[in-house]
Amino acid sequence: MTPQAFFQVTNTLALVAWILLVLAPGRKVVAGLLCAIVVPGLLSLAYVAVIGWKLAANGFPGEDVTTLAGLRKIFGDDWVLAAAWTHYLVFDMVVGAWIARDSVRLGIPWWLRTVALALTFLAGPTGFLAHIIGRWALRRTAGADDANAAMDRAKPGTYSV
């Protein structure tokens, strides 16, 4: 496999999961399992495999990773760059799955949830910020978990609003 093929496979897997997350954010199997654990877990495994392989083959990089110049040199390796992108895919998806569950649970309108999810997919922190601002504006709460959450009363296979 080439670094480009690795990049294509990881991106395709993430894209399919994101489409499901946008279309079915209230389904526990999608937002609570597939996009919160299964796909990020598979992508994490791919990331660890590439980074482990590169470390085993080349040892620790001699570059200073606390400088942009050092990072630029390390990311000059296409495998390392593809693995670094996979790192983003994992964390953005975990955040997106939380946004989906939180939005459905709190009854945040679908259009606001969809905008936040799309922005999280495209530019992670922007989508997260959109969600917490929208959440606060609509609910006047910024906590990650609310005491009055209706999760326990949800019907099997869905999140409650």
Secondary structure as GFF3:
##gff-version 3
##sequence-region A 1 161
A	DSSP	alpha_helix	3	23	.	.	.	ID=ss1
A	DSSP	pi_helix	28	38	.	.	.	ID=ss2
A	DSSP	alpha_helix	39	58	.	.	.	ID=ss3
A	DSSP	alpha_helix	68	74	.	.	.	ID=ss4
A	DSSP	alpha_helix	78	106	.	.	.	ID=ss5
A	DSSP	alpha_helix	110	139	.	.	.	ID=ss6
A	DSSP	three_ten_helix	151	153	.	.	.	ID=ss7
###
